[in-house]
């Protein structure tokens, strides 16, 4: 399997998007003083349990 120039460009773009996502997550983690992804998950679970589906809908819309 040979990588073509457009494949490399797509990979580079994907890596840039991953880097931006990691920076966003790290920013929230620093702001909220989370030390791990587990800390985030522990905070998210109660929010989703009491949510009226608007948060879930907004996240789904954001990911589409």
N, C-alpha and C positions, 0 to 999 in steps of 0.2 A: 504494500500500500504506500503510494507516494503522496506526500502532502503537496498540494498545489498552493500557489500564492494566495488565492482567495481563502483557502482553508486556514492558512497562517493568520490572515487578517481577521477571520472569524474567531479563531482561538485567542488572539490578542484582545479583541473586543470583549470576549467572554471573561478573560482574566481581569480586564479593567472593571467590568461590572461586579465581579466577585470582590475585588479590592474596595470598591465604593461601598458595597454592602457590609463588608467587614468593618470599614471605618465607621459607618452609621451605627452598627451594633456596638462597637467599642465605645463610641461616644455616649450612648445610652447607659452602657455598663459603668463607665466612669462617673457619669452624672448621678446615677442611682446607687453607686458604690457596690455593684455586683462584682463578685470575684470569678464567677463561672457561668456557663450556660445553664447549669443546674439551678443556680440562683434565679435566673430569668424564668425558667420553666416553673419553679415553685411559686413565683409571683404571678405568672400568667394563668395558671390553672384556676385559682379562685375567681379571677376576673371573668374568664369564659364561663364558669359555672353559674354566675349570677347575671351574665349579660343577657340583654333582651334581643339578641341576634343582630343588633345593629353593628356591633364591633366585628362580629364574624362576617357579616355582609360586606363591611368596608374592607376587611382584609382580603376576602375573596375577590372583590372588585379590583383591589390594588394589584393582585397577582395575575389577573386576566389580561 
